[in-house]
Amino acid sequence: MRVARHIILVITLILWGGGLSNTVLHWLYNTGIVADDYRFGDLYRLSALPQFKVAAPVCASSNRSSDTASTHLYLIGDSFSEPQRLNETDFRVSHFQRVAWDYQQRAQLDPTKRNVLLIESVERHVRDHFARPINEFIVEADTSQAPVVQQPIRQRLSNEFHRSDVDERLESVLFSRDWAFWFKELKASLTLNWFNRESASVSLSKDHKNLFLRSDTDTAKTLNSSFGRLADNEVTTLVDSINAVAERYRKLGFDDVYLSLIPNKASILEPNRGAYNHLIERIQTNPKLRIQLINTYEAYKASPQLPYLRSDTHWTCEGRAIWLDQVWKKIGI
């Protein structure tokens, strides 16, 4: 009996650790103890609505990378450019290096190559990202000799331990299997059909054919929403910040700096839901903007194919291909 209690205690501590720690959670995923609850899309995960349950596709690699290419590509990006969605094989480059927002990496530029920086951000995070200094790439003269860039201990602990959302993460650890999804779907369907209410984290389109993040549609989420108030002076501040970032990285040795702003799903699929603030357009058409653009917004608006997954905030394979085609043509890679 004592052995059984100890086993139960150990299992409980491991599962609790997965809810608290990134490292433990990744280990649980890698060992198969916990299933990936994003496997049917982040919006399905939040809503549990069965009509939006679609397995995430695996998009074909572009097979473009080359050891002899004359370009080195550096990318600062969010979840759209994570390794499961983009990697070196998608670009005709001989070196590819990506850093996520809010993290830092050293970069050593090769003066014999064309060094290109691509800054990518989804619309909902633009106002946050460019309201602060951007130092995600630390350009070093010789990275073999330079010390490793260390984030402040408070930031490293914040990235590792998640006390604020431990309940949500514990739910992922404990209820990520198909049997749990069945119960979640039943509850979500009853709530929608009987009370016309969806999860507080998502919003249904007016015709109930599309699903969005609530933060993208809720005007109270000023920094994130496509329909939040956006004053002209804030647009000017954002443009000034973008220009300053581009100029600083050019002085550090980058030959070209590009900006890619990816629209919120609601901005493309239901722009008339409210008073759309046109954040991307107002930045990209600002006469003071001094950075080269990957104009995903216009390309997605003109696309005859749906650029976003039904069950997810991210792009379909077709939406990904549209973005890559823009990058290849604009940057020449």
VOGU-3710 file (C-alpha; in Angstrom, 3 decimals, decimal comma):
1> mrvarhiilv> 0,000/0,000/0,000  2,858/2,376/0,816  4,469/1,640/-2,559  1,200/2,436/-4,340  0,899/5,730/-2,469  4,466/6,638/-3,439  3,809/5,788/-7,085  0,666/7,912/-7,106  2,571/10,764/-5,444  5,374/10,592/-8,034
11> itlilwgggl> 2,891/10,554/-10,935  1,018/13,492/-9,425  4,225/15,500/-8,988  5,306/14,782/-12,583  1,952/15,841/-14,004  1,879/18,934/-11,801  5,414/19,712/-12,949  4,207/19,516/-16,551  1,610/22,142/-15,780  4,222/24,414/-14,243
21> sntvlhwlyn> 7,446/23,867/-16,210  8,131/24,079/-19,951  10,959/21,549/-19,700  8,835/18,940/-17,920  5,914/19,509/-20,286  8,106/19,026/-23,370  9,505/15,836/-21,851  5,965/14,530/-21,287  5,101/15,277/-24,917  8,316/13,712/-26,275
31> tgivaddyrf> 7,841/10,517/-24,278  4,221/10,182/-25,364  2,874/10,335/-21,818  0,866/13,401/-22,801  -0,767/13,806/-26,214  -0,419/17,025/-28,179  -3,714/18,802/-27,558  -2,937/21,189/-30,428  -3,116/18,334/-32,948  -6,548/19,454/-34,153
41> gdlyrlsalp> -5,732/23,163/-34,091  -5,464/25,826/-31,430  -9,017/27,102/-31,972  -10,513/23,626/-31,650  -8,454/23,154/-28,488  -9,969/26,309/-27,003  -13,526/25,799/-28,218  -13,981/21,983/-28,305  -16,594/22,521/-31,031  -16,633/19,296/-33,095
51> qfkvaapvca> -17,484/21,070/-36,357  -14,067/22,717/-36,176  -12,106/19,548/-35,427  -9,608/19,198/-38,268  -6,225/17,495/-38,019  -3,324/19,867/-38,611  -1,862/19,309/-42,108  1,783/18,629/-42,855  2,825/20,986/-45,632  5,394/19,804/-48,160
61> ssnrssdtas> 8,930/21,116/-47,833  10,072/23,567/-50,490  13,555/21,962/-50,729  15,257/25,219/-51,677  18,235/25,489/-49,306  21,716/25,333/-50,808  25,217/25,367/-49,343  26,350/27,568/-52,232  23,585/30,191/-51,996  24,812/33,749/-51,622
71> thlyligdsf> 22,233/34,758/-48,991  22,100/34,237/-45,233  18,623/34,715/-43,782  17,903/35,747/-40,193  14,315/35,797/-38,947  12,665/37,273/-35,871  9,234/35,680/-35,665  6,277/34,302/-33,775  4,325/31,056/-34,040  3,839/31,397/-37,813
81> sepqrlnetd> 7,568/30,841/-38,314  8,065/28,068/-35,747  10,134/25,092/-37,010  7,057/22,909/-37,580  5,791/25,522/-40,062  8,971/26,953/-41,592  12,620/25,940/-41,750  15,812/26,383/-43,768  14,616/24,136/-46,601  11,936/26,704/-47,491
91> frvshfqrva> 14,478/29,330/-48,578  17,293/29,407/-51,128  19,910/30,304/-48,528  23,119/28,779/-47,200  22,408/29,825/-43,606  19,093/30,242/-41,792  18,707/31,385/-38,209  15,465/32,139/-36,404  14,838/33,628/-32,981  11,430/33,912/-31,327
101> wdyqqraqld> 10,140/37,207/-29,983  11,188/37,848/-26,359  14,252/35,588/-26,646  17,802/36,412/-27,704  20,418/34,768/-29,916  23,893/35,704/-31,051  24,404/36,213/-34,781  27,704/36,451/-36,617  27,272/38,007/-40,057  29,416/36,803/-42,966
111> ptkrnvllie> 30,590/39,908/-44,891  31,098/37,773/-48,030  27,367/36,922/-48,084  24,187/38,922/-48,426  22,818/39,112/-44,892  19,044/39,590/-44,758  16,865/40,165/-41,691  13,161/39,337/-41,901  10,963/40,570/-39,031  7,644/38,692/-38,890
121> sverhvrdhf> 4,718/39,402/-36,590  1,062/38,469/-36,604  -1,255/41,486/-36,442  -2,463/40,883/-32,873  1,051/41,352/-31,471  2,314/44,249/-33,599  1,367/46,963/-31,115  3,135/45,106/-28,315  6,247/44,055/-30,240  7,067/47,501/-31,576
131> arpinefive> 6,271/49,373/-28,390  9,602/48,310/-26,901  13,257/47,906/-27,951  13,876/44,916/-30,226  17,162/43,157/-29,431  16,332/39,555/-30,314  19,482/39,213/-32,445  22,745/40,219/-30,767  25,214/40,777/-33,603  28,718/39,701/-32,596
141> adtsqapvvq> 31,988/40,136/-34,455  33,035/36,578/-33,557  30,503/34,282/-31,933  33,137/31,621/-31,256  34,789/33,961/-28,776  31,904/36,058/-27,497  30,176/35,032/-24,274  26,775/33,417/-24,440  23,969/35,949/-24,214  22,165/35,370/-20,963
151> qpirqrlsne> 18,722/36,712/-20,283  18,086/38,187/-16,853  17,305/35,486/-14,289  13,792/36,856/-13,797  13,085/36,543/-17,546  14,512/32,999/-17,696  12,385/31,911/-14,754  9,331/33,553/-16,322  9,943/31,659/-19,581  10,387/28,351/-17,729
161> fhrsdvderl> 7,686/28,532/-15,078  4,102/29,560/-15,793  2,251/30,181/-12,569  -0,348/32,428/-14,209  -1,681/29,767/-16,594  -0,888/26,617/-14,635  -4,566/25,583/-14,565  -4,810/25,663/-18,353  -1,557/23,753/-18,730  -2,639/21,148/-16,188
171> esvlfsrdwa> -5,812/20,665/-18,190  -3,656/20,017/-21,251  -1,596/17,467/-19,342  -4,566/15,606/-17,867  -7,200/15,891/-20,591  -5,407/15,762/-23,943  -6,549/12,294/-25,027  -9,449/11,557/-27,396  -11,710/10,324/-24,584  -11,453/13,711/-22,898
181> fwfkelkasl> -12,160/15,528/-26,180  -15,449/13,614/-26,472  -16,675/15,001/-23,154  -15,441/18,505/-23,991  -17,201/18,404/-27,352  -20,458/17,303/-25,751  -20,357/20,157/-23,261  -19,381/22,736/-25,914  -22,113/21,609/-28,312  -24,807/21,720/-25,647
191> tlnwfnresa> -23,700/25,171/-24,508  -23,747/26,510/-28,073  -27,020/24,866/-29,124  -28,958/25,559/-25,929  -27,535/28,912/-24,846  -25,876/30,222/-28,057  -22,585/30,616/-26,203  -19,100/29,515/-27,170  -15,914/29,377/-25,093  -14,792/32,705/-23,674
201> svslskdhkn> -11,498/32,310/-25,552  -12,989/32,192/-29,049  -15,538/33,991/-31,222  -17,742/32,498/-33,911  -18,252/34,417/-37,121  -21,741/35,798/-37,607  -22,597/32,945/-39,998  -21,003/30,382/-37,637  -18,729/29,138/-40,450  -15,458/30,445/-39,030
211> lflrsdtdta> -13,831/30,543/-35,626  -11,537/33,289/-34,327  -9,535/34,069/-31,221  -11,632/36,222/-28,901  -8,686/38,598/-28,501  -8,806/39,280/-32,261  -12,455/40,358/-32,164  -13,005/41,805/-28,681  -12,705/45,588/-28,831  -11,785/45,584/-25,141
221> ktlnssfgrl> -8,517/43,837/-26,122  -7,095/47,075/-27,450  -3,588/45,819/-28,227  -4,733/42,653/-30,006  -8,111/43,172/-31,613  -8,578/43,969/-35,281  -11,439/46,194/-34,148  -9,793/48,019/-31,255  -9,397/51,779/-31,436  -6,147/52,843/-33,103
231> adnevttlvd> -5,241/56,525/-33,089  -3,145/58,122/-35,828  -0,448/59,141/-33,353  0,027/55,503/-32,294  0,463/54,493/-35,930  3,110/57,180/-36,257  4,864/55,880/-33,119  4,802/52,317/-34,465  6,231/53,439/-37,807  8,994/55,369/-36,042
241> sinavaeryr> 9,813/52,286/-33,969  9,932/50,027/-37,029  12,190/52,499/-38,842  14,518/52,686/-35,838  14,789/48,893/-35,622  15,521/48,575/-39,344  18,118/51,346/-39,259  19,886/49,901/-36,230  20,160/46,430/-37,736  21,409/47,873/-41,034
251> klgfddvyls> 24,140/49,687/-39,088  25,014/46,383/-37,388  25,760/44,838/-40,777  22,553/43,584/-42,366  22,346/44,366/-46,058  18,548/44,330/-46,168  15,770/44,389/-43,569  12,206/43,287/-44,398  8,939/43,451/-42,471  6,127/40,890/-42,702
261> lipnkasile> 2,870/41,633/-40,875  0,507/38,651/-41,034  -3,186/39,548/-40,667  -5,390/38,219/-37,898  -7,762/35,582/-39,225  -10,773/37,836/-38,557  -9,188/40,700/-40,507  -9,377/38,635/-43,700  -12,440/36,439/-43,188  -14,775/38,886/-41,410
271> pnrgaynhli> -13,448/42,465/-41,672  -16,991/43,873/-41,495  -17,621/42,319/-38,092  -16,953/45,715/-36,535  -15,024/48,903/-37,210  -11,804/47,352/-38,551  -8,854/49,524/-37,519  -6,758/48,674/-40,644  -3,576/48,465/-38,571  -1,504/46,713/-41,228
281> eriqtnpklr> -2,616/48,966/-44,074  -2,031/52,121/-42,064  1,513/51,038/-41,225  2,384/49,735/-44,685  1,064/52,789/-46,551  2,516/55,347/-44,157  4,741/57,688/-46,215  7,342/57,793/-43,447  7,892/54,006/-43,380  11,480/53,119/-44,360
291> iqlintyeay> 11,563/49,323/-44,548  10,918/46,832/-47,337  7,630/44,932/-47,037  6,289/41,433/-47,516  2,674/42,417/-48,200  0,800/39,366/-46,928  -2,340/41,389/-46,214  -3,046/42,252/-49,850  -2,075/38,767/-51,031  -4,463/37,112/-48,571
301> kaspqlpylr> -7,303/39,493/-49,451  -6,891/38,627/-53,136  -6,530/34,863/-52,616  -9,347/32,672/-54,015  -8,279/29,959/-51,557  -8,837/30,060/-47,816  -5,489/31,103/-46,288  -6,349/30,033/-42,717  -7,093/26,648/-41,199  -10,670/26,036/-40,128
311> sdthwtcegr> -9,546/24,791/-36,708  -6,565/27,064/-36,150  -5,375/30,673/-36,161  -2,502/29,750/-38,500  -2,327/29,371/-42,255  -3,346/26,485/-44,491  -0,703/24,968/-46,758  -2,090/27,293/-49,452  -1,761/30,315/-47,139  1,775/29,265/-46,292
321> aiwldqvwkk> 2,602/28,928/-50,005  1,236/32,439/-50,674  3,468/33,876/-47,937  6,534/31,986/-49,143  5,941/33,097/-52,728  5,855/36,712/-51,522  9,117/36,206/-49,623  10,875/34,476/-52,525  9,908/37,161/-55,026  10,565/40,145/-52,782
331> igi> 13,834/39,019/-51,195  15,054/36,917/-54,110  15,603/33,689/-52,237
//
